[in-house]
């Protein structure tokens, strides 16, 4: 998945969805820590996602802050969500 720009003009929300990179990991850890339902992965696991062992994307708002993330694993013709969280409002 390449970087994708998503815009909801009705609500004025502007979000870019792009692949997770090394510089995002601190923000992803903070979002996960604020969401008790999210799996509490160690930094090294997100590093594996950056290296391509998992699919991983982040949603970035107009203010350049991460608003959420998803980590997936593909097997054959299926995709499994391994971790997902949205920053609390």
C-alpha positions, -999 to +999 in steps of 0.1 A: +000+000+000+014+033-010+008+065+009-029+073+006-045+107+013-080+105+028-101+136+032-135+139+046-147+173+035-180+170+053-163+169+087-132+188+077-110+159+086-078+155+066-058+123+072-029+107+054-024+069+057+012+057+051+035+030+060+050+029+095+086+042+097+112+041+125+104+077+135+068+067+142+075+041+168+075+064+199+041+078+189+027+043+182+039+031+216+022+061+233-011+054+214-010+018+223-003+026+260-033+049+261-055+021+247-058-008+271-075-029+244-045-027+221-017-053+224+012-038+243+040-048+220+077-040+228+095-015+206+114-044+188+081-057+174+073-024+158+109-024+144+101-057+128+071-041+112+092-013+099+116-038+083+087-054+065+080-085+086+045-073+091+023-048+072+020-016+093+004+017+086-003+049+105-029+076+101-015+111+103-036+142+107-032+177+093-013+186+125+013+159+116+004+139+147-004+102+145-040+095+152-038+057+149-021+026+136-027-009+123-003-039+120-013-068+099+001-102+087-007-117+053-009-154+048-020-169+015-050-149+004-060-136+039-049-107+061-050-108+099-051-077+121-024-082+147-027-048+165-048-017+160-054+015+181-067+050+177-054+079+198-080+089+225-097+122+218 
